[in-house]
């Protein structure tokens, strides 16, 4: 490795690392090239291929899809991104792959797109900037705040020397929590199978025997992957709306806190005027929350603003596009809505929107099975199938386009929430449930599997116990009913907490003074991603971006023309890194 060039080490070569290199290439002409420096060495550290990384690698089943339309996936900035660096436009996934924009591409195709983006980003770097890939795991970072950092790699006796280190690690494996430890121990003692939270493509599913009942806790995207791999992945097929089993499938008994699958992706395009967002939850409101001497409480101080913002998006669309379903003029409604408190707004909506189906009820959306009871397990199967059918119908009918306006409101809100740091896990789960659900075709497959008896629904607040040598699941949705199985699958990703991360680098940073929030996220400077210590001081030479930090962004990728907060973060970190390395090189030359 060169000892004369400034050196940047990026740990994590997936989409976030690629996005950072793209922003370095975009900003280098202004901030670095021609500044008298001796070029720059960039070292990418990741055992997986650059661009695709672990999640989007080629070595996974072609049956696994993205959960976004190809036209809604981009790695390139546009003029809606508020940032200091230049816009460098580029193709969306569907433009690059020359496929229909409404396609849900498989993950291997997305991986190919990411590899191409990585190659383009590297090619756009100035000639004296060189990128080196090290297919190793990073174990720890050492070094003083004032001097060069040492990045120690698995299988390497000598560290990489770095003037700056940026962590772009993506999703991480985690130690089991107390409940998972107890369930795993019970499984070992009684010869049962317990699969803990994991990226489903990495799970060993061979122990899930054909015809055997399997309890599945989790009804989001990890369950959808599990469902696909254990049905089509085992030779089953679909004949229209009918599933034709191969005989190799287990029987999946699935439940969760809500007891229902995530809402379907919306299956129509936006037309007409967009709601003017942000309106009630924007930069000024965030500034006021951050300025509170005693801090803020999410439920008391933040959620009412979010609720008002999402309601505004919903009713703006309803009144301006479907005025025949309203009782007063939009101008009158908007004035009273803006001035009213929660109870006054509720009364306003009741009088101005005659059909309850046209009113936004976030509590009912969040917990649709609250208070709902079924007499038998079979009645619940029919009831939940009807619920999913209704969701699919609504999410593919532009008559209900206020739903899409709420989706845009959710994106706007998330962009503001990033500035507040760690606000707890509830919001992220609520956002994913409403805005980041599966493709509609996947829910239609789920219905077919339910009718075929391969997927069975358990209910809300699914309780799992380990007793009498088996796992047992029950739910108040069907009082008195329970299911026994010798296998339990936790269908969700590990929580991105620093303290329980299996990643040795993060654990070493934590031991070295980097701090986590009450929810376990790595604290970083919101302006540029520098890692904070216990005193709130940013480390001058260490940065972090990604879902394990307290400025995590919504979704894996950015929809075009939505302002992309991940792009803004990448740009800020790239500019801070380039400025630091430039000044360092200039001081060394002097």
Secondary structure, DSSP 8 states (H G I E B T S, - for coil): --SSSEEEEEE--SHHHHHHHHHHHHHHHHHTTTSS---EEEEEE-SS-TTTTTTT-SSS-TT-B-SS-GGG-BSS--TTS--SS------BHHHHHT--TT---BHHHHHHHHHHHHHHHHHTS-TTEEEEEE-S-EEEEE--SSS-EEEEETT-SS-EEESEEEE---S--B---HHHHHHHHHHHHHT-EEE-S--GGGS--TTS-TT-EEEEE--SHHHHHHHHHHTGGGT-EEETTEEE--S---EEEEEESS-S-------S---S-----SSSSSHHHHHHHHT-TT---IIIIIHHHHHHHHHHHHHHHHHHH-GGG-SS-HHHHHHHHHH--HHHHHHHHHHH--SGGGS--HHHHHTTTTT---SSHHHHHHHHHHHHHHHHHHHT-GGGTHHHHHHHHHHHHHHHHGGG----HHHHHHHHHHHS---HHHHHHHHHHHHTTSEEEEEES-EEEEETTEEEEE-GGGTT-EEEESEEEE-S-----STTB--HHHHHHHHTTB-B-TTS-B-B-TTT-EEEBTTS-EEEEEEE-STTBTT--SSSSB-TTS--HHHHHHHHHHHHHHHHHHHHHHHHH-
